[in-house]
């Protein structure tokens, strides 16, 4: 198994592929390497996963709820998949 990263950035999202694309780009634009990004898709359309695939980075992991859940539940779902020593959550319309 890969060693756990020092930082996890969790991005809970639902049906906002356009802003997610920008948020993801800012995450991947860091000057250090010891991190992962977890995109937590709240049962969204295929466009969300397409943005993750398009980013083409092994640092990004995609997880998806089985059905639509409350925003807080999607945050918790995403954080539960984070493996980093430090975890931060950013909005799908924010940048890092």
Steps between C-alpha positions, in 0.01 A plus 500: 500500500610856439612689810236737636542855378566779748205707377158410367285756322137392487268664246133413557306573182166461329425586136757778468749360253607845375599642838640162609736506201649829625516388865679182400750691287597723794552191717728338244696823464687459831878525520534193722392141450388348828124522461192340353172648381175315573206607284182395679219493245152528651339251262562732206480467123790349298636850428650511851702182456599620152664809655699274738607271214595801288729628779701184433677497836571201723471745793127533445262237630132493409237373742123517451202454728249234396210743528458875550583596859498820707799727441634425849479126434695542176770691692522215751504241221788681328698547821454130585693418182789738576827331595710803585643599836335841453165539328345815357169539321451759227191596304462389140508870407807583709870481428794381702 
